[in-house]
Amino acid sequence: MGIRHSTASSNTFIATPYSSHGWTIQTKQHKIHTLQTVSYPWPMEIHANAHLTSADNIVLSILAEDVDGKAHLDGREIETSKDQAAMNVLAKISDEDSDEFQSSPFSSWDEEDLNAWFRVVIVKPYVAWAERIVRRRADVVFLTHLGYYCATIIPSAFYLYYRFSWPHAACHWLLETYYAGPFTLLLHNHIHNNGLMVPKYAWLDHAFPYLLGALLGHTPNSYYYHHVKHHHVEENGPDDLSSTIRYQRDELFDFLSYLGRFLALVWIELPLYFFQRHKYALAFKSLLSEASSMAAMYWMAKYDFHPTLFVFLIPLIQMRIFMMVGNWGQHALVDEIEPNSKFRSSITLIDSQSNRHCFNDGYHTSHHLNSHRHWRDHPASFLRSKTQYQAKGALVFQNIDYFSITYRLLRKDYNRLAQRLVPIGDQVGKSHEEIVRLLKAKTRRFTEEEIATRFGKA
């Protein structure tokens, strides 16, 4: 039995298989094929949907066809012409010089989803203007986000100091919580690519991380110091301060220990890490960032506690909790044999929360393989490297985000995780119970002896 399809209306731009020879592009004027179910040994669904990005739907459709082919063609080699055709489509919609390039002024909607009048009269002139400010046309969405952060969170913070009220404080907190993920991934792209704007607007690149970052839970440059200069150097290894390998990654107590250590000690452990490696400038800067931020928040709390609590203190604590919950989900499933493999120490998610709303953050393995890769290029890169992902036993999940991965692990809900796994390579053909055992093996705490053996250090 092959892949079963149903039709659904969609405004998304998607490539769908029409024969064994290639792919065709359909737009909002057509119906799309929605991959609902691939016949498989356990109750798993691999399905595209209108909430996913166009690129995610293409990637997921290719993976579904791989599963269907390997499960039902008795081991015959799967035709790769569709892979190449799909990569060509992904390249075109991400190529800023292509006539088929998909601009991305918004993250919640594709441009094709918008009302025709609104698109022509408002969106297209805005995009034409914004493209003169950002370095890459694909990054117009970042300027959109910065615009509504500045238009909402900044005046809200000022007004809380001017006239504090509990209902306003609660609304401010909800707004900050809603912005936390997208802003952090916007900042993530900023720090990995040394800015987002053309030289004429370098002042905006320099200003927004300090102004908006403080209101959304980031101390000055601390994300850059920890993430770029530390995490991507150590790669979840034994010297990574956010490493998960010394913890039993499906135990609540271990997670709380991990979280508590980060919250209480990262302000001093990170400078010490740099100092021990003779990176004295980074040690001084990271310590200064934390100390000056804490001192500033202390004095502002003395001046006016309640606004400071909601404008600075709660966002800071909340952001650090969110980042550790997310990092646990990204690096909880670590291969027990080859934990230092970038393919086996992180995962890939194909879901709307990570990829539509947080700029392809779900392609975490791709990001670790090349931390400078542009966010729009991750889906095509994944397909180009698909045989490596398969050979290395990488893990790919669909329609689940990192927070949910963490939640399911801490509940030991391996059944749900197994249902969300998109099997690739040798995973195809395994029973549900075998997949559960595979996932459980990847959450086991590493002993110091194993760390010394696997990583070559204690």
Contacts in CASP RR format, 6 or more apart in sequence:
PFRMAT RR
TARGET T0000
AUTHOR 0000-0000-0000
METHOD contacts of the structure
MODEL  1
MGIRHSTASSNTFIATPYSSHGWTIQTKQHKIHTLQTVSYPWPMEIHANA
HLTSADNIVLSILAEDVDGKAHLDGREIETSKDQAAMNVLAKISDEDSDE
FQSSPFSSWDEEDLNAWFRVVIVKPYVAWAERIVRRRADVVFLTHLGYYC
ATIIPSAFYLYYRFSWPHAACHWLLETYYAGPFTLLLHNHIHNNGLMVPK
YAWLDHAFPYLLGALLGHTPNSYYYHHVKHHHVEENGPDDLSSTIRYQRD
ELFDFLSYLGRFLALVWIELPLYFFQRHKYALAFKSLLSEASSMAAMYWM
AKYDFHPTLFVFLIPLIQMRIFMMVGNWGQHALVDEIEPNSKFRSSITLI
DSQSNRHCFNDGYHTSHHLNSHRHWRDHPASFLRSKTQYQAKGALVFQNI
DYFSITYRLLRKDYNRLAQRLVPIGDQVGKSHEEIVRLLKAKTRRFTEEE
IATRFGKA
1 39 0 8 1.000
1 72 0 8 1.000
2 38 0 8 1.000
2 39 0 8 1.000
2 68 0 8 1.000
2 69 0 8 1.000
2 72 0 8 1.000
3 35 0 8 1.000
3 37 0 8 1.000
3 38 0 8 1.000
3 64 0 8 1.000
3 65 0 8 1.000
3 68 0 8 1.000
4 36 0 8 1.000
4 37 0 8 1.000
4 39 0 8 1.000
5 33 0 8 1.000
5 34 0 8 1.000
5 35 0 8 1.000
5 36 0 8 1.000
6 33 0 8 1.000
6 34 0 8 1.000
6 36 0 8 1.000
7 31 0 8 1.000
7 32 0 8 1.000
7 33 0 8 1.000
7 34 0 8 1.000
8 31 0 8 1.000
8 32 0 8 1.000
8 34 0 8 1.000
8 49 0 8 1.000
8 50 0 8 1.000
9 31 0 8 1.000
10 28 0 8 1.000
10 31 0 8 1.000
10 32 0 8 1.000
10 50 0 8 1.000
11 28 0 8 1.000
11 50 0 8 1.000
11 110 0 8 1.000
11 112 0 8 1.000
11 113 0 8 1.000
12 28 0 8 1.000
12 32 0 8 1.000
12 50 0 8 1.000
12 52 0 8 1.000
12 53 0 8 1.000
12 54 0 8 1.000
12 57 0 8 1.000
12 110 0 8 1.000
12 112 0 8 1.000
12 113 0 8 1.000
13 25 0 8 1.000
13 26 0 8 1.000
13 27 0 8 1.000
13 28 0 8 1.000
13 54 0 8 1.000
13 93 0 8 1.000
13 102 0 8 1.000
13 110 0 8 1.000
13 112 0 8 1.000
14 25 0 8 1.000
14 26 0 8 1.000
14 32 0 8 1.000
14 48 0 8 1.000
14 54 0 8 1.000
14 57 0 8 1.000
14 58 0 8 1.000
15 23 0 8 1.000
15 24 0 8 1.000
15 25 0 8 1.000
15 26 0 8 1.000
15 54 0 8 1.000
15 57 0 8 1.000
15 58 0 8 1.000
15 61 0 8 1.000
15 85 0 8 1.000
15 86 0 8 1.000
15 89 0 8 1.000
16 23 0 8 1.000
16 24 0 8 1.000
16 26 0 8 1.000
16 32 0 8 1.000
16 33 0 8 1.000
16 61 0 8 1.000
17 23 0 8 1.000
17 33 0 8 1.000
17 61 0 8 1.000
17 65 0 8 1.000
17 82 0 8 1.000
18 24 0 8 1.000
20 79 0 8 1.000
20 81 0 8 1.000
20 82 0 8 1.000
21 81 0 8 1.000
22 81 0 8 1.000
22 82 0 8 1.000
22 85 0 8 1.000
23 58 0 8 1.000
23 82 0 8 1.000
23 85 0 8 1.000
23 86 0 8 1.000
23 89 0 8 1.000
25 89 0 8 1.000
25 100 0 8 1.000
26 32 0 8 1.000
27 112 0 8 1.000
28 112 0 8 1.000
28 113 0 8 1.000
32 48 0 8 1.000
32 57 0 8 1.000
33 48 0 8 1.000
34 47 0 8 1.000
34 48 0 8 1.000
34 49 0 8 1.000
35 46 0 8 1.000
35 47 0 8 1.000
35 48 0 8 1.000
35 60 0 8 1.000
35 61 0 8 1.000
35 64 0 8 1.000
36 45 0 8 1.000
36 47 0 8 1.000
37 45 0 8 1.000
37 46 0 8 1.000
37 47 0 8 1.000
38 44 0 8 1.000
38 45 0 8 1.000
38 46 0 8 1.000
38 64 0 8 1.000
38 67 0 8 1.000
38 68 0 8 1.000
38 71 0 8 1.000
39 68 0 8 1.000
39 71 0 8 1.000
39 72 0 8 1.000
40 67 0 8 1.000
40 71 0 8 1.000
40 429 0 8 1.000
41 429 0 8 1.000
41 430 0 8 1.000
41 431 0 8 1.000
41 432 0 8 1.000
42 418 0 8 1.000
42 419 0 8 1.000
42 431 0 8 1.000
42 432 0 8 1.000
42 435 0 8 1.000
43 419 0 8 1.000
43 432 0 8 1.000
44 418 0 8 1.000
44 419 0 8 1.000
44 421 0 8 1.000
45 419 0 8 1.000
46 60 0 8 1.000
46 63 0 8 1.000
46 64 0 8 1.000
46 67 0 8 1.000
46 398 0 8 1.000
46 422 0 8 1.000
47 60 0 8 1.000
47 64 0 8 1.000
47 398 0 8 1.000
47 399 0 8 1.000
48 56 0 8 1.000
48 57 0 8 1.000
48 60 0 8 1.000
48 61 0 8 1.000
48 64 0 8 1.000
49 57 0 8 1.000
51 352 0 8 1.000
51 356 0 8 1.000
52 60 0 8 1.000
52 350 0 8 1.000
52 351 0 8 1.000
52 352 0 8 1.000
52 355 0 8 1.000
52 356 0 8 1.000
53 110 0 8 1.000
53 352 0 8 1.000
53 355 0 8 1.000
53 356 0 8 1.000
53 360 0 8 1.000
53 379 0 8 1.000
54 93 0 8 1.000
54 102 0 8 1.000
54 110 0 8 1.000
55 90 0 8 1.000
55 93 0 8 1.000
55 94 0 8 1.000
55 355 0 8 1.000
55 360 0 8 1.000
55 376 0 8 1.000
55 379 0 8 1.000
55 380 0 8 1.000
56 350 0 8 1.000
56 351 0 8 1.000
56 352 0 8 1.000
56 355 0 8 1.000
56 356 0 8 1.000
56 379 0 8 1.000
58 86 0 8 1.000
58 89 0 8 1.000
58 90 0 8 1.000
58 379 0 8 1.000
59 86 0 8 1.000
59 90 0 8 1.000
59 350 0 8 1.000
59 379 0 8 1.000
59 382 0 8 1.000
59 383 0 8 1.000
60 350 0 8 1.000
60 398 0 8 1.000
60 422 0 8 1.000
61 86 0 8 1.000
62 82 0 8 1.000
62 83 0 8 1.000
62 86 0 8 1.000
62 383 0 8 1.000
62 386 0 8 1.000
63 350 0 8 1.000
63 396 0 8 1.000
63 422 0 8 1.000
63 424 0 8 1.000
64 422 0 8 1.000
65 78 0 8 1.000
65 82 0 8 1.000
66 78 0 8 1.000
66 424 0 8 1.000
66 428 0 8 1.000
67 422 0 8 1.000
67 423 0 8 1.000
67 428 0 8 1.000
69 76 0 8 1.000
69 78 0 8 1.000
70 78 0 8 1.000
70 425 0 8 1.000
70 428 0 8 1.000
70 429 0 8 1.000
71 428 0 8 1.000
71 429 0 8 1.000
83 383 0 8 1.000
83 386 0 8 1.000
86 383 0 8 1.000
87 380 0 8 1.000
87 383 0 8 1.000
87 384 0 8 1.000
90 379 0 8 1.000
90 380 0 8 1.000
90 383 0 8 1.000
91 98 0 8 1.000
91 380 0 8 1.000
92 98 0 8 1.000
92 100 0 8 1.000
92 101 0 8 1.000
93 100 0 8 1.000
93 101 0 8 1.000
93 102 0 8 1.000
94 101 0 8 1.000
94 102 0 8 1.000
94 138 0 8 1.000
94 376 0 8 1.000
94 377 0 8 1.000
94 380 0 8 1.000
95 101 0 8 1.000
96 136 0 8 1.000
96 137 0 8 1.000
96 138 0 8 1.000
101 137 0 8 1.000
102 110 0 8 1.000
102 111 0 8 1.000
103 111 0 8 1.000
103 127 0 8 1.000
103 137 0 8 1.000
103 138 0 8 1.000
103 140 0 8 1.000
104 111 0 8 1.000
104 138 0 8 1.000
104 140 0 8 1.000
104 141 0 8 1.000
104 376 0 8 1.000
105 111 0 8 1.000
105 123 0 8 1.000
105 126 0 8 1.000
105 127 0 8 1.000
105 130 0 8 1.000
105 140 0 8 1.000
105 141 0 8 1.000
105 144 0 8 1.000
106 141 0 8 1.000
106 144 0 8 1.000
107 141 0 8 1.000
107 144 0 8 1.000
107 145 0 8 1.000
107 182 0 8 1.000
107 356 0 8 1.000
107 357 0 8 1.000
107 359 0 8 1.000
108 356 0 8 1.000
108 357 0 8 1.000
111 119 0 8 1.000
111 123 0 8 1.000
114 123 0 8 1.000
127 140 0 8 1.000
130 140 0 8 1.000
130 143 0 8 1.000
130 144 0 8 1.000
131 137 0 8 1.000
131 140 0 8 1.000
132 198 0 8 1.000
133 143 0 8 1.000
133 197 0 8 1.000
133 198 0 8 1.000
133 200 0 8 1.000
133 201 0 8 1.000
133 204 0 8 1.000
134 140 0 8 1.000
134 142 0 8 1.000
134 143 0 8 1.000
134 196 0 8 1.000
134 197 0 8 1.000
134 198 0 8 1.000
135 195 0 8 1.000
135 196 0 8 1.000
135 197 0 8 1.000
135 198 0 8 1.000
136 374 0 8 1.000
138 374 0 8 1.000
138 375 0 8 1.000
138 376 0 8 1.000
139 189 0 8 1.000
139 196 0 8 1.000
141 359 0 8 1.000
142 186 0 8 1.000
142 189 0 8 1.000
142 190 0 8 1.000
142 196 0 8 1.000
145 182 0 8 1.000
145 183 0 8 1.000
145 186 0 8 1.000
146 186 0 8 1.000
146 204 0 8 1.000
146 208 0 8 1.000
146 212 0 8 1.000
149 179 0 8 1.000
149 183 0 8 1.000
149 212 0 8 1.000
149 216 0 8 1.000
150 212 0 8 1.000
152 175 0 8 1.000
153 172 0 8 1.000
153 175 0 8 1.000
153 176 0 8 1.000
153 179 0 8 1.000
153 212 0 8 1.000
153 215 0 8 1.000
153 216 0 8 1.000
154 211 0 8 1.000
154 212 0 8 1.000
154 215 0 8 1.000
156 168 0 8 1.000
156 171 0 8 1.000
156 172 0 8 1.000
156 175 0 8 1.000
157 172 0 8 1.000
157 215 0 8 1.000
157 307 0 8 1.000
157 311 0 8 1.000
159 168 0 8 1.000
160 168 0 8 1.000
160 169 0 8 1.000
160 172 0 8 1.000
160 306 0 8 1.000
160 307 0 8 1.000
160 310 0 8 1.000
160 311 0 8 1.000
161 304 0 8 1.000
161 307 0 8 1.000
161 311 0 8 1.000
164 304 0 8 1.000
164 306 0 8 1.000
164 307 0 8 1.000
169 306 0 8 1.000
169 307 0 8 1.000
169 309 0 8 1.000
169 310 0 8 1.000
172 310 0 8 1.000
172 311 0 8 1.000
173 310 0 8 1.000
173 314 0 8 1.000
176 215 0 8 1.000
176 216 0 8 1.000
176 217 0 8 1.000
176 314 0 8 1.000
176 315 0 8 1.000
176 318 0 8 1.000
177 318 0 8 1.000
179 216 0 8 1.000
180 216 0 8 1.000
180 217 0 8 1.000
180 315 0 8 1.000
180 318 0 8 1.000
180 319 0 8 1.000
180 322 0 8 1.000
181 322 0 8 1.000
181 357 0 8 1.000
181 358 0 8 1.000
182 357 0 8 1.000
182 358 0 8 1.000
182 359 0 8 1.000
183 212 0 8 1.000
183 213 0 8 1.000
183 216 0 8 1.000
184 216 0 8 1.000
184 218 0 8 1.000
184 223 0 8 1.000
184 319 0 8 1.000
184 322 0 8 1.000
184 323 0 8 1.000
185 358 0 8 1.000
185 359 0 8 1.000
185 361 0 8 1.000
186 359 0 8 1.000
187 209 0 8 1.000
187 213 0 8 1.000
187 218 0 8 1.000
187 223 0 8 1.000
188 223 0 8 1.000
188 227 0 8 1.000
188 359 0 8 1.000
188 361 0 8 1.000
189 196 0 8 1.000
189 359 0 8 1.000
189 375 0 8 1.000
190 196 0 8 1.000
190 205 0 8 1.000
190 209 0 8 1.000
191 209 0 8 1.000
191 223 0 8 1.000
191 224 0 8 1.000
191 227 0 8 1.000
191 228 0 8 1.000
192 228 0 8 1.000
192 371 0 8 1.000
192 372 0 8 1.000
193 372 0 8 1.000
193 374 0 8 1.000
195 205 0 8 1.000
196 205 0 8 1.000
197 204 0 8 1.000
197 205 0 8 1.000
209 218 0 8 1.000
209 220 0 8 1.000
209 221 0 8 1.000
210 220 0 8 1.000
214 220 0 8 1.000
214 293 0 8 1.000
214 312 0 8 1.000
215 311 0 8 1.000
215 312 0 8 1.000
215 315 0 8 1.000
216 315 0 8 1.000
216 319 0 8 1.000
217 312 0 8 1.000
217 315 0 8 1.000
217 316 0 8 1.000
217 318 0 8 1.000
217 319 0 8 1.000
217 320 0 8 1.000
218 316 0 8 1.000
218 319 0 8 1.000
219 289 0 8 1.000
219 290 0 8 1.000
219 293 0 8 1.000
219 316 0 8 1.000
220 289 0 8 1.000
220 292 0 8 1.000
220 293 0 8 1.000
221 285 0 8 1.000
221 286 0 8 1.000
221 289 0 8 1.000
222 270 0 8 1.000
222 286 0 8 1.000
222 289 0 8 1.000
222 290 0 8 1.000
222 293 0 8 1.000
225 270 0 8 1.000
225 274 0 8 1.000
225 282 0 8 1.000
225 285 0 8 1.000
225 286 0 8 1.000
225 289 0 8 1.000
226 241 0 8 1.000
226 242 0 8 1.000
226 266 0 8 1.000
226 270 0 8 1.000
226 286 0 8 1.000
228 371 0 8 1.000
229 274 0 8 1.000
229 279 0 8 1.000
229 282 0 8 1.000
230 240 0 8 1.000
230 241 0 8 1.000
230 270 0 8 1.000
230 273 0 8 1.000
230 274 0 8 1.000
231 240 0 8 1.000
231 242 0 8 1.000
232 368 0 8 1.000
232 371 0 8 1.000
234 240 0 8 1.000
234 243 0 8 1.000
235 340 0 8 1.000
235 342 0 8 1.000
235 345 0 8 1.000
235 368 0 8 1.000
236 242 0 8 1.000
236 243 0 8 1.000
236 244 0 8 1.000
236 245 0 8 1.000
236 331 0 8 1.000
236 334 0 8 1.000
236 339 0 8 1.000
236 345 0 8 1.000
236 346 0 8 1.000
237 243 0 8 1.000
237 245 0 8 1.000
237 339 0 8 1.000
237 340 0 8 1.000
237 345 0 8 1.000
237 455 0 8 1.000
238 245 0 8 1.000
238 246 0 8 1.000
238 451 0 8 1.000
238 455 0 8 1.000
238 457 0 8 1.000
238 458 0 8 1.000
239 273 0 8 1.000
239 457 0 8 1.000
241 262 0 8 1.000
241 266 0 8 1.000
241 269 0 8 1.000
241 270 0 8 1.000
241 273 0 8 1.000
242 262 0 8 1.000
242 324 0 8 1.000
242 327 0 8 1.000
242 331 0 8 1.000
243 331 0 8 1.000
244 258 0 8 1.000
244 327 0 8 1.000
244 328 0 8 1.000
244 331 0 8 1.000
244 332 0 8 1.000
244 334 0 8 1.000
245 334 0 8 1.000
245 339 0 8 1.000
245 445 0 8 1.000
245 446 0 8 1.000
245 451 0 8 1.000
246 445 0 8 1.000
246 446 0 8 1.000
246 451 0 8 1.000
247 254 0 8 1.000
247 255 0 8 1.000
247 257 0 8 1.000
247 258 0 8 1.000
247 445 0 8 1.000
248 254 0 8 1.000
248 443 0 8 1.000
248 444 0 8 1.000
248 445 0 8 1.000
249 255 0 8 1.000
249 328 0 8 1.000
249 332 0 8 1.000
249 333 0 8 1.000
249 334 0 8 1.000
249 409 0 8 1.000
249 443 0 8 1.000
249 444 0 8 1.000
249 445 0 8 1.000
250 332 0 8 1.000
250 409 0 8 1.000
250 410 0 8 1.000
250 412 0 8 1.000
250 440 0 8 1.000
250 443 0 8 1.000
251 410 0 8 1.000
252 410 0 8 1.000
254 445 0 8 1.000
255 328 0 8 1.000
255 406 0 8 1.000
255 410 0 8 1.000
258 324 0 8 1.000
258 328 0 8 1.000
259 321 0 8 1.000
259 324 0 8 1.000
259 325 0 8 1.000
262 320 0 8 1.000
262 324 0 8 1.000
263 317 0 8 1.000
263 320 0 8 1.000
263 321 0 8 1.000
263 324 0 8 1.000
266 320 0 8 1.000
267 287 0 8 1.000
267 290 0 8 1.000
267 291 0 8 1.000
267 294 0 8 1.000
268 287 0 8 1.000
270 286 0 8 1.000
271 283 0 8 1.000
271 284 0 8 1.000
271 286 0 8 1.000
271 287 0 8 1.000
271 290 0 8 1.000
272 283 0 8 1.000
273 283 0 8 1.000
274 280 0 8 1.000
274 282 0 8 1.000
274 283 0 8 1.000
274 286 0 8 1.000
275 283 0 8 1.000
293 316 0 8 1.000
297 308 0 8 1.000
297 312 0 8 1.000
297 313 0 8 1.000
297 316 0 8 1.000
300 308 0 8 1.000
300 312 0 8 1.000
301 308 0 8 1.000
301 309 0 8 1.000
301 313 0 8 1.000
325 402 0 8 1.000
325 403 0 8 1.000
325 406 0 8 1.000
326 402 0 8 1.000
326 403 0 8 1.000
326 406 0 8 1.000
328 402 0 8 1.000
328 406 0 8 1.000
328 409 0 8 1.000
329 347 0 8 1.000
329 402 0 8 1.000
329 403 0 8 1.000
329 405 0 8 1.000
329 406 0 8 1.000
329 409 0 8 1.000
330 346 0 8 1.000
330 347 0 8 1.000
330 364 0 8 1.000
330 402 0 8 1.000
330 405 0 8 1.000
331 345 0 8 1.000
331 346 0 8 1.000
332 405 0 8 1.000
332 406 0 8 1.000
332 409 0 8 1.000
332 442 0 8 1.000
332 443 0 8 1.000
333 347 0 8 1.000
333 395 0 8 1.000
333 405 0 8 1.000
333 439 0 8 1.000
333 442 0 8 1.000
333 443 0 8 1.000
334 344 0 8 1.000
334 345 0 8 1.000
334 442 0 8 1.000
334 443 0 8 1.000
334 446 0 8 1.000
335 341 0 8 1.000
335 344 0 8 1.000
335 345 0 8 1.000
335 393 0 8 1.000
335 442 0 8 1.000
336 441 0 8 1.000
336 442 0 8 1.000
336 444 0 8 1.000
337 344 0 8 1.000
338 344 0 8 1.000
338 454 0 8 1.000
339 345 0 8 1.000
339 446 0 8 1.000
339 454 0 8 1.000
339 455 0 8 1.000
340 454 0 8 1.000
340 455 0 8 1.000
341 392 0 8 1.000
342 365 0 8 1.000
342 368 0 8 1.000
342 369 0 8 1.000
343 365 0 8 1.000
343 369 0 8 1.000
343 388 0 8 1.000
343 389 0 8 1.000
343 392 0 8 1.000
343 393 0 8 1.000
343 394 0 8 1.000
344 392 0 8 1.000
344 393 0 8 1.000
344 394 0 8 1.000
345 368 0 8 1.000
346 364 0 8 1.000
346 365 0 8 1.000
346 368 0 8 1.000
347 364 0 8 1.000
347 365 0 8 1.000
347 394 0 8 1.000
347 395 0 8 1.000
347 396 0 8 1.000
347 397 0 8 1.000
347 405 0 8 1.000
348 362 0 8 1.000
348 363 0 8 1.000
348 364 0 8 1.000
348 365 0 8 1.000
348 366 0 8 1.000
348 382 0 8 1.000
348 389 0 8 1.000
348 394 0 8 1.000
348 395 0 8 1.000
348 396 0 8 1.000
348 397 0 8 1.000
349 355 0 8 1.000
349 362 0 8 1.000
349 363 0 8 1.000
349 364 0 8 1.000
349 396 0 8 1.000
349 397 0 8 1.000
349 398 0 8 1.000
349 400 0 8 1.000
349 401 0 8 1.000
349 402 0 8 1.000
349 405 0 8 1.000
350 362 0 8 1.000
350 396 0 8 1.000
350 397 0 8 1.000
350 398 0 8 1.000
350 399 0 8 1.000
350 422 0 8 1.000
351 362 0 8 1.000
351 397 0 8 1.000
351 398 0 8 1.000
351 399 0 8 1.000
351 400 0 8 1.000
351 401 0 8 1.000
352 399 0 8 1.000
353 401 0 8 1.000
354 360 0 8 1.000
354 361 0 8 1.000
354 362 0 8 1.000
354 401 0 8 1.000
354 402 0 8 1.000
355 361 0 8 1.000
355 362 0 8 1.000
355 363 0 8 1.000
359 375 0 8 1.000
360 375 0 8 1.000
360 376 0 8 1.000
360 378 0 8 1.000
360 379 0 8 1.000
361 367 0 8 1.000
361 402 0 8 1.000
362 378 0 8 1.000
362 402 0 8 1.000
363 378 0 8 1.000
363 379 0 8 1.000
363 381 0 8 1.000
363 382 0 8 1.000
365 389 0 8 1.000
365 394 0 8 1.000
366 373 0 8 1.000
366 378 0 8 1.000
366 381 0 8 1.000
366 382 0 8 1.000
366 385 0 8 1.000
367 373 0 8 1.000
367 378 0 8 1.000
369 381 0 8 1.000
369 385 0 8 1.000
370 381 0 8 1.000
373 381 0 8 1.000
382 389 0 8 1.000
386 424 0 8 1.000
389 396 0 8 1.000
389 424 0 8 1.000
390 424 0 8 1.000
390 425 0 8 1.000
390 426 0 8 1.000
391 425 0 8 1.000
393 424 0 8 1.000
393 425 0 8 1.000
393 426 0 8 1.000
393 427 0 8 1.000
394 424 0 8 1.000
395 421 0 8 1.000
395 442 0 8 1.000
396 421 0 8 1.000
396 422 0 8 1.000
396 424 0 8 1.000
397 405 0 8 1.000
397 417 0 8 1.000
397 420 0 8 1.000
397 421 0 8 1.000
397 422 0 8 1.000
398 420 0 8 1.000
398 422 0 8 1.000
399 420 0 8 1.000
400 408 0 8 1.000
400 417 0 8 1.000
400 420 0 8 1.000
405 417 0 8 1.000
408 414 0 8 1.000
408 416 0 8 1.000
408 417 0 8 1.000
409 417 0 8 1.000
409 443 0 8 1.000
414 436 0 8 1.000
414 439 0 8 1.000
414 440 0 8 1.000
415 432 0 8 1.000
415 436 0 8 1.000
417 436 0 8 1.000
417 439 0 8 1.000
418 432 0 8 1.000
418 435 0 8 1.000
418 436 0 8 1.000
418 439 0 8 1.000
421 427 0 8 1.000
421 435 0 8 1.000
421 439 0 8 1.000
423 429 0 8 1.000
423 430 0 8 1.000
423 435 0 8 1.000
427 435 0 8 1.000
427 438 0 8 1.000
430 438 0 8 1.000
446 454 0 8 1.000
448 458 0 8 1.000
451 457 0 8 1.000
451 458 0 8 1.000
452 458 0 8 1.000
END
